[in-house]
Amino acid sequence: TQGGAWVNVTECTFTDNEVGLFYNSTGQSATDDRYFDNTFTDNGTAVLLMNVPTDLTLYFDGTTFSGNGTDIDNQCGHPIDTSNAIFE
């Protein structure tokens, strides 16, 4: 996502990408803080957070990270919760 967009992904698979999910948004709206049950496999970087437009904690419950070079690159220090994520 870029510009002013907000994106939410649930039950999606990201495989063999340079970056699976890239957030670089400076908008002001948010529709959902759940990023549940996704699979990030064999990506260079699974999730890259450069700019996230709100202070909502992003939850990765049930999401699996496996074989990625970097699982989460949180460059903006955005609040995330991976306590219920799976790291293999």
N, C-alpha and C positions, 0 to 999 in steps of 0.2 A: 504494500500500500504506500502511496505517496500523495503529496498534496494535503488535502483536508479529509481524506477518506478514513473510514473505520471498517475493518474486516474482522469477521469472526469465522473460525473454522472448527468444525466438529465432525468426528468420524471420517477424517480425510487421511490420505496416504501421500507422503512426500518422499520420493526415492531418487537417488542418483542425481541430485541437483547441486549446483555450486552453493546456493542458498535455498533452503526449503520455504521458509516464511520470512519475509523481509518487511519490517515496519519502519517507515520514515514519513510519518504524518504529523502535521502541525494543526490539524483541525481541532474543533472543540467538542465534538459529539462522540458519544460511546453508546453502543447498543447492547453489548453483552460482554461479560468478563470471563466467560467460560470457553476454554480451548480444550475440551474433553475428548478423550478416546481417539486421538490422532496417532499416526505412526510416522516417525521420522527415521529413515533408514539409509545409511550410506551416502549422506549428503556431506559436502564440505563443511557447511554450517547449517544446522537444523533450523534454528530460529535466530534471527538477527534483529535486535531492537535498537534502532538508531534514534528515533523520536517516536514517542507514543503520546497521543494528544490529551490524555486525562491522567489522573492519579489513581484510577481503579487498579486494584491488584488483579493480575491476570492469572487464572487458575488452569493448571495443566493436568487435572485429575484423569487418571487412566491412560494418559498419553505415554507411548513407548518411544524411547530414544535408543537407537542401536547402530553402532558402526559409523557414526558421524565423526568428522574431524573435530568439530566443536558442537556440543549440544545446544547451548544457549549463549550467545554473545550479547550481553545486556549492556551496550555501550552507553545508554542514557541512564542506567541505574534505576530503571522502572521497577516498581514492586511486582514481584512474581511469586507464585506459590507452586513449588514442584514436590511438595511433601507426599502427594498421592500419584506422582508420575513414576514410570518404570525406566530405569537406566540399565542397559545391558552392555 
